[in-house]
Amino acid sequence: MLKHPLYPNGNIYLSGGMQFAQGLGAGWRQLCSERLKDLGFFPLDIAELDIAYSEAHGHLYRFLSDDELLQRKSNIRKHFIETDINLIRNDSDALIVLYDESVRLGAGTTSEIHEAFMHDIPVFLINSFKELNQVPGWMQAETTMIFNEWDALYKYFAELPPAILKRDVYGNRRSGMHYLCSLCGTVEEKHKTHYVSKVSPLYCKSCVELVKATHETHYDRYRFFLDYFEKTSVQEWLNSRPQPTSEELFAAIRARKAPIKVKGKSKGKKTK
């Protein structure tokens, strides 16, 4: 994990459109970086890093033609996907995401949000479209909090307990006796003693009730899918078998009515 001695509150990866954004999205990242540093957070500005790499080692895919698709794919896989995901997975305490039209046109930001979600890394999203329904439902679910204004996000970060976005020795996001809820971003105080094992995801009391209702009042969707596939597969197999003719059905019926010999005796209908 990267550690900066001047910014003890945690590393914040700045996620957003680059390929289809003006100036690789460097403008908003620079402004955000300055505010985060004032609040004691270390910004991981991927646009700044990309520009620095290109100046030092050249562009990796921008000048490759469509005939060089395989080389382009190889370069992007190694130097963009692998690098950016490693920076999130190994060196980020949280993500700030600017969700705008450039994100919709690209794919990297969506993948970065999902990677953070899968590793229980908080995601704080700025919705440039203002209306919540403009953010896809799947993406909404993977965020910790959604903001419509930058000032509201900075206010939230300013009020967080020191270093709460960083994991403690047990793997939880804790500051003293305060913990961060991964579903709503609320900071909740725990009394008596702190957790001495990893709790992932970690929920506040209110969210515990929500999650309980989700699990206990709805049939598990994955389990339903498996049941559905099993049922339809069996039905499809039965439908694929040749249908018996009338003669075959009558023969089967007669065979069931025929006496069954047991130890030299006939087992069938008793006759008077």
C-alpha positions as CSV (number, residue, x, y, z in Angstrom):
1,M,0.0,0.0,0.0
2,L,1.3,3.4,-1.0
3,K,1.8,5.8,2.0
4,H,2.5,9.5,1.8
5,P,3.8,11.1,5.0
6,L,2.0,14.3,4.4
7,Y,-1.5,12.8,3.8
8,P,-2.3,10.3,6.5
9,N,-6.1,10.0,5.9
10,G,-5.8,7.5,3.0
11,N,-5.2,7.1,-0.7
12,I,-8.1,8.2,-3.0
13,Y,-8.1,6.9,-6.6
14,L,-9.7,9.4,-9.0
15,S,-11.8,7.4,-11.4
16,G,-13.6,8.8,-14.5
17,G,-13.5,9.0,-18.3
18,M,-10.2,9.5,-20.0
19,Q,-10.4,8.2,-23.6
20,F,-13.5,10.2,-24.4
21,A,-12.9,13.1,-22.0
22,Q,-11.4,16.5,-22.7
23,G,-7.7,16.4,-21.9
24,L,-8.0,12.9,-20.5
25,G,-10.1,14.3,-17.7
26,A,-7.1,15.9,-16.2
27,G,-8.9,19.2,-15.3
28,W,-11.3,17.9,-12.6
29,R,-8.7,15.5,-11.2
30,Q,-6.3,18.4,-10.6
31,L,-8.9,20.5,-8.8
32,C,-10.1,17.5,-6.8
33,S,-6.5,16.5,-5.9
34,E,-5.9,20.0,-4.4
35,R,-9.0,19.8,-2.2
36,L,-8.2,16.3,-1.1
37,K,-4.7,17.2,-0.1
38,D,-6.0,20.1,2.0
39,L,-8.1,17.5,3.8
40,G,-5.2,15.1,4.4
41,F,-5.9,12.6,1.7
42,F,-3.4,11.4,-1.0
43,P,-5.0,11.6,-4.5
44,L,-4.1,9.0,-7.0
45,D,-4.5,10.9,-10.2
46,I,-4.4,8.4,-13.1
47,A,-4.5,11.1,-15.7
48,E,-1.4,12.7,-14.3
49,L,0.3,9.3,-14.1
50,D,-0.7,8.4,-17.7
51,I,0.7,11.7,-19.0
52,A,3.9,11.2,-17.1
53,Y,4.3,7.7,-18.4
54,S,3.7,8.8,-22.0
55,E,6.3,11.5,-21.7
56,A,8.8,9.0,-20.4
57,H,8.1,6.0,-22.5
58,G,5.8,7.0,-25.4
59,H,2.2,6.3,-26.1
60,L,1.1,2.6,-25.9
61,Y,-1.8,2.4,-28.3
62,R,-2.9,5.8,-29.6
63,F,-0.9,5.6,-32.8
64,L,-1.6,1.9,-33.5
65,S,-3.8,1.3,-36.6
66,D,-6.8,-1.0,-36.8
67,D,-4.5,-3.5,-38.5
68,E,-2.5,-3.7,-35.3
69,L,-5.5,-4.6,-33.2
70,L,-3.8,-7.5,-31.4
71,Q,-0.8,-5.4,-30.4
72,R,-3.2,-2.7,-29.2
73,K,-5.1,-5.2,-27.1
74,S,-2.0,-6.6,-25.6
75,N,-0.7,-3.2,-24.7
76,I,-4.0,-2.2,-23.1
77,R,-4.3,-5.4,-21.2
78,K,-0.8,-5.1,-19.6
79,H,-0.3,-1.4,-19.2
80,F,-3.8,-0.1,-18.6
81,I,-6.2,-2.8,-17.3
82,E,-3.6,-4.6,-15.2
83,T,-1.9,-1.5,-13.9
84,D,-5.0,0.5,-13.0
85,I,-6.7,-2.5,-11.4
86,N,-3.5,-3.1,-9.3
87,L,-3.5,0.5,-8.2
88,I,-7.1,0.2,-7.0
89,R,-6.8,-3.3,-5.5
90,N,-3.4,-2.8,-3.7
91,D,-3.0,1.0,-3.1
92,S,-6.4,2.6,-2.8
93,D,-8.4,3.2,0.3
94,A,-11.4,4.6,-1.6
95,L,-12.5,5.8,-5.1
96,I,-14.0,9.2,-6.1
97,V,-15.8,8.8,-9.4
98,L,-17.0,11.5,-11.8
99,Y,-19.9,10.0,-13.7
100,D,-20.4,11.9,-16.9
101,E,-20.9,11.3,-20.6
102,S,-17.3,10.3,-21.1
103,V,-17.8,7.4,-18.7
104,R,-20.8,6.2,-20.7
105,L,-18.8,6.2,-23.9
106,G,-15.9,4.2,-22.3
107,A,-15.5,1.1,-20.2
108,G,-12.7,1.6,-17.8
109,T,-14.5,3.5,-15.1
110,T,-17.3,1.0,-14.9
111,S,-14.7,-1.8,-14.5
112,E,-12.9,0.2,-11.8
113,I,-16.1,0.7,-9.8
114,H,-16.8,-3.0,-10.0
115,E,-13.3,-3.9,-9.0
116,A,-13.5,-1.7,-5.9
117,F,-16.9,-3.1,-5.0
118,M,-15.6,-6.7,-5.2
119,H,-12.8,-5.8,-2.8
120,D,-15.0,-3.8,-0.4
121,I,-13.3,-0.5,-1.3
122,P,-15.7,2.5,-0.8
123,V,-16.9,4.3,-3.9
124,F,-18.0,7.9,-3.8
125,L,-19.7,9.0,-7.0
126,I,-20.3,12.5,-8.3
127,N,-23.4,12.3,-10.6
128,S,-23.0,15.1,-13.2
129,F,-26.5,14.3,-14.6
130,K,-28.1,15.3,-11.2
131,E,-31.0,12.9,-11.6
132,L,-30.4,9.6,-9.9
133,N,-32.0,7.5,-12.6
134,Q,-29.3,8.6,-15.0
135,V,-26.9,6.4,-13.0
136,P,-27.4,2.7,-13.9
137,G,-28.9,0.7,-11.1
138,W,-26.0,-1.8,-11.1
139,M,-23.6,1.1,-10.6
140,Q,-25.8,2.7,-7.9
141,A,-25.6,-0.6,-6.0
142,E,-21.8,-0.7,-6.2
143,T,-21.3,2.8,-4.7
144,T,-21.1,3.8,-1.1
145,M,-22.5,7.2,-1.6
146,I,-23.7,9.3,-4.5
147,F,-23.4,13.1,-4.6
148,N,-24.8,15.7,-7.0
149,E,-22.3,18.5,-6.0
150,W,-18.6,18.6,-5.3
151,D,-19.1,20.7,-2.2
152,A,-21.3,18.1,-0.6
153,L,-18.6,15.4,-1.2
154,Y,-15.8,17.6,0.2
155,K,-18.0,18.4,3.2
156,Y,-18.5,14.7,3.8
157,F,-14.8,14.0,3.5
158,A,-13.9,16.9,5.9
159,E,-16.2,15.5,8.5
160,L,-14.9,11.9,8.4
161,P,-13.0,10.7,11.5
162,P,-9.2,10.7,10.8
163,A,-8.0,7.8,8.6
164,I,-11.3,6.0,8.8
165,L,-11.1,5.0,5.1
166,K,-7.9,3.1,5.9
167,R,-8.1,-0.5,7.1
168,D,-7.1,-1.3,10.6
169,V,-5.0,-4.4,11.6
170,Y,-8.1,-6.6,11.3
171,G,-9.1,-5.3,7.9
172,N,-11.9,-3.0,8.9
173,R,-12.3,0.7,8.2
174,R,-12.1,2.1,11.6
175,S,-11.0,5.3,13.4
176,G,-10.9,4.8,17.2
177,M,-14.3,3.2,17.9
178,H,-16.0,4.5,14.8
179,Y,-16.7,2.3,11.7
180,L,-17.7,3.1,8.2
181,C,-20.8,1.5,6.8
182,S,-20.1,0.1,3.3
183,L,-23.7,0.4,2.2
184,C,-24.6,4.0,3.1
185,G,-21.3,5.6,4.1
186,T,-22.5,6.4,7.6
187,V,-20.0,6.6,10.4
188,E,-21.2,4.7,13.4
189,E,-19.7,4.3,16.9
190,K,-19.2,0.9,18.4
191,H,-19.3,0.7,22.2
192,K,-17.3,-1.4,24.7
193,T,-14.8,-2.9,22.3
194,H,-13.8,-2.9,18.6
195,Y,-14.0,-5.8,16.2
196,V,-11.1,-8.2,16.4
197,S,-11.8,-9.9,13.1
198,K,-12.6,-8.7,9.6
199,V,-16.2,-7.9,9.0
200,S,-16.9,-7.6,5.3
201,P,-19.1,-6.0,4.3
202,L,-19.6,-4.0,7.5
203,Y,-23.0,-2.3,8.0
204,C,-24.4,0.2,10.4
205,K,-27.5,-0.8,12.5
206,S,-30.0,0.7,10.1
207,C,-28.5,-1.0,7.1
208,V,-28.3,-4.3,9.0
209,E,-32.1,-4.3,9.1
210,L,-32.3,-3.5,5.3
211,V,-29.9,-6.3,4.4
212,K,-31.8,-8.7,6.7
213,A,-35.0,-7.8,4.9
214,T,-33.3,-8.3,1.5
215,H,-32.1,-11.8,2.5
216,E,-35.1,-13.0,4.5
217,T,-38.1,-11.7,2.6
218,H,-37.1,-12.6,-1.0
219,Y,-36.3,-15.9,-2.4
220,D,-32.6,-16.1,-3.4
221,R,-32.4,-15.0,-7.1
222,Y,-29.3,-17.2,-7.9
223,R,-31.0,-20.2,-6.3
224,F,-34.1,-19.5,-8.4
225,F,-32.0,-19.4,-11.6
226,L,-30.5,-22.8,-10.8
227,D,-33.9,-24.2,-10.1
228,Y,-35.2,-22.7,-13.3
229,F,-32.4,-24.2,-15.4
230,E,-32.8,-27.6,-13.8
231,K,-36.6,-27.6,-14.4
232,T,-36.4,-26.3,-18.0
233,S,-33.5,-28.6,-18.8
234,V,-35.4,-31.7,-17.7
235,Q,-38.5,-30.6,-19.6
236,E,-36.4,-30.0,-22.7
237,W,-34.8,-33.4,-22.4
238,L,-38.2,-35.0,-22.1
239,N,-39.6,-33.1,-25.1
240,S,-36.6,-34.3,-27.1
241,R,-37.4,-37.9,-26.6
242,P,-39.5,-39.7,-29.3
243,Q,-43.1,-39.8,-28.4
244,P,-44.5,-43.3,-28.1
245,T,-47.0,-44.5,-30.6
246,S,-50.5,-45.8,-29.6
247,E,-49.4,-49.4,-30.0
248,E,-46.4,-48.8,-27.8
249,L,-48.6,-47.3,-25.1
250,F,-51.1,-50.1,-25.2
251,A,-48.2,-52.6,-25.1
252,A,-46.8,-50.9,-22.0
253,I,-50.2,-51.0,-20.3
254,R,-50.6,-54.7,-21.1
255,A,-47.1,-55.4,-19.8
256,R,-48.0,-53.8,-16.5
257,K,-51.1,-55.9,-16.1
258,A,-49.3,-59.1,-17.0
259,P,-48.8,-61.6,-14.1
260,I,-45.3,-61.6,-12.6
261,K,-43.8,-65.0,-11.8
262,V,-42.2,-65.2,-8.4
263,K,-40.3,-68.4,-7.5
264,G,-42.3,-70.5,-9.9
265,K,-45.6,-69.0,-9.0
266,S,-47.6,-66.4,-10.8
267,K,-48.2,-63.1,-9.0
268,G,-51.3,-61.5,-10.4
269,K,-55.0,-61.1,-10.0
270,K,-56.6,-63.7,-7.7
271,T,-59.3,-65.7,-9.4
272,K,-62.1,-67.3,-7.7
